[in-house]
Amino acid sequence: MLKCFFPAWIAAWFVAIFLPSAMIAYLGLSPVAAEIGVGFDSLFATTWRVGDDVGPFAKLSFGALLLAVFYAVSRMRLNAAMLIAVSIVCGVIAMLAALAFLPAEHSHGFGIGLTGERFAPTLTAIYVLGGALAGAVFAFALQRCTKRG
């Protein structure tokens, strides 16, 4: 079980951090993205810089939240469709909890640490999408691994 859980969790965490970073970079919503300038040809490098700008405490705290909710999900006896649905909801809940409760001084480059506003509408939508897709990635990766044995 754990040999499938940990890679699925890491993949989900990566998506939850770097998908929003790509969208934030593309839209120029981060000072880092504004400093570099964004063109489609530099999107990968800018995405990496925006993601790297997220403070370690924010990354680790969010990773711990995902670990907790996804571990709980993995212990449930769910069919494939329910696993995907519950994982998506849990990814969104973990993201909203991180946005709501991470202190501003530890949120560099993430949520309130990026804009000074706790739930900036555009960024919140981007982060929620990232959390939802992280949940889907977790469910698909977990299912794929467990089917292989």
Sequence and secondary structure as in RCSB ss.txt:
>XXXX:A:sequence
MLKCFFPAWIAAWFVAIFLPSAMIAYLGLSPVAAEIGVGFDSLFATTWRVGDDVGPFAKLSFGALLLAVFYAVSR
MRLNAAMLIAVSIVCGVIAMLAALAFLPAEHSHGFGIGLTGERFAPTLTAIYVLGGALAGAVFAFALQRCTKRG
>XXXX:A:secstr
 HHHHHHHHHHHHHHHHHHHHHHHHHHT SHHHHHH   GGGHHHHHHHHHHHS HHHHHHHHHHHHHHHHHHHH
S   HHHHHHHHHHHHHHHHHHHHHHS GGG TTSTHHHHS TT HHHHHHHHHHHHHHHHHHHHHHHHHHHH 
